[in-house]
Amino acid sequence: MRRDEVLRVDRSLSIPLDELRWRFSASGGPGGQHANTSNTRAEVRFDVAGSPSLGPRQRERLLVRFGPEVRVAADDERSQARNRALALERLAARLAGALHEDRPRHATRPTRGSKERRLQAKRQRSDLKRSRRSPPTD
């Protein structure tokens, strides 16, 4: 692996692959002799607390969310290389999801159109229920 290769998480965060620790083990499940002899399950660990790639705000968000270490495993495929790629994708997705900040919602007034649509739906529902009633007996 080249030292300049990075895991691109989002626009503001790229993690050099040499900061990730890998572990491989036998994958469970069916697969015959191949599954019994090859270590295709890939587990990747990322040290949040000790990573120099993270800024202070990013580190704080990840520590609150995951603790000092993030661990992701993949054993979906029979190939170790494919499981490595899946583990990297999952790690990037987990980190990006934890770093994403929702914009604060500002309360707004309902538009005239939304009020009219709501009232129209209420009228239709009322008419439907009225049509189901039995006619009054005099």
N, C-alpha and C positions, 0 to 999 in steps of 0.2 A: 504494500500500500504506500502511495506517495504521501509525503508529509503535508503537501499543499491541498490535499483533498479535504472537503468540508461537507458537513451535513447542513443544508440550507433549511432553516426552520421557518423564518419569515423575513421580511425586508430588513429588520433590525438585528437579526440574530443568525449567525453562522457558527457552527461548532466544528473545529478541526477533528477529523476522525481519530487522531491519536489520543484524544481525551476520552474516548469511549473504551470500555473494557468488555471483551467478548468472552463467552463461555459456551461450549458446545457439549451436548449430551445426546444420548439415544432418545429418539422420538418414540412415544408410545403409540399404540394402535396397530392396525394391520399393516402388512408390508412384507411379510415373509422373511426370508433370510437377510434381505437388504436392510430391513429395519433393525434386525438383531445385531448387525455388525458395523453399522455406520452411525456416526454422531451427527445427525442432521438437524437436531433441534438447536436453534440459535437464541442465545439470551444476551442482550446488550444492556450495559449499565452506564449511567451517566452521573458523575459526582457533581451535584448541584452546589454543595457547600464549597468545594475546592476548585471550581472551574474558573479560569481567568477570562473566559470568553463572555461571561455574563456581566451585565451592568448591575449596579446595586439594586435598582428597582426590579429588574428581571429576577435577580437572585432571591429577593424577598418574596415576590409572588410565587416562585417555584418552591421555595422552602415551606411557605404556608400551605401550598397545595399538595406537595408530594413528600416533604421531608428532605433529608440530606442527600437522598439518592433516588433516581428514577430507574426502574427496571422494566424492560419489555422483552417478551419472548415470542418466538414464532416457530411452530412445528407443523404448519399446514401442508407443506410440500415435501417431496422426497429428496429434494436437492438442498444441500447446505447453502449453496450460493443464493438460491431463491429465498430461503428462509432468512438469510442475512439481509437481503434487500427488503423483505417484508418487515423485519424487525426495525430497520432504519426508518422505513415509512411510518410505522406505528409510533416510534419514538418522536419523530418530527411532528406528527399529528397531535400527540399528547402534549408536547411542549408548546406548540402553537395554540392549542385550545386553552391551556392554562395561562398563557401570556395575553390572550385576547381580552380586551376590556370593552364591555358594552358601553356605548355612549349613553349618558344619562337622559332619561325620557323627560321631556317637558310637556306638561299638561296643556292641551289645546281644547278649544271649544268645538263641539260637533258642527259640521257644515250643514247648510240647509238641505243639501241633497241627501246626506246621511240621515237626517231627521225624517225627511219625506219617505225614504226607503224603509226606515224602521216602522213608521206609521202605516205605510202601505202593506207591509208584511203582517202587521197586527190585524189590519182590516181583513186581509185574505184569510188568516187563521180563524178570525171570528166568524166570517162567512161560512167557512168549512164546517166549523163546529155547529153553527146555527142550522146548516143544511142536514146535519145528522140527527137533529132532534125530531122526536115524533110530533106530528101536528097536534095543536091543542084540541081537546075535546070539550064541546059546550053542552 
